[in-house]
């Protein structure tokens, strides 16, 4: 089963639904998530969009012993300013730690950060700490940086890993 948290418009969930038999997308943005995630997936494939606080949901699913083959975490920016970096890193660590607990053996975790204030190296360190705390092996492949459809701010220093 595939699972996405912070699904917002449902793009990751829709991509997963093209191949997966079951997809669950969780969002706190009720109208957008329901609209984006419903009705567009392949027929005969189970997909659900549910509204919940992702932090609460990750905790509850982890405590219930749920397991997923693929987990996608695509939260909004947790660090909107330099003053919020420390709290953002705690949040990123918590959601990734919970996700590692939810992964089936051999499962895949896709984790993202939209926080400009958190550089790639710091985000990677945070995810690796979560993996270690969850007693998971070092995560495999990584693709740092924003996708090609994201604009670059030329006035801002480049984040290099």
Secondary structure, 3 states (H helix, E strand, C coil): CEEEECCCCCHHHHHHHCCCCEEEEEECCHHHHHHHHCCCCCCCCEEEEEECCHHHHHHHHHHCCCCEEEEEECCCCCCCCHHHHHHHHHHHHHHHHHHHHHEEEEEEEEECCCCCCCCHHHHHHHHHHHHHHCCCCCCCCCCCCCCCCCCCCCCCCCCCC
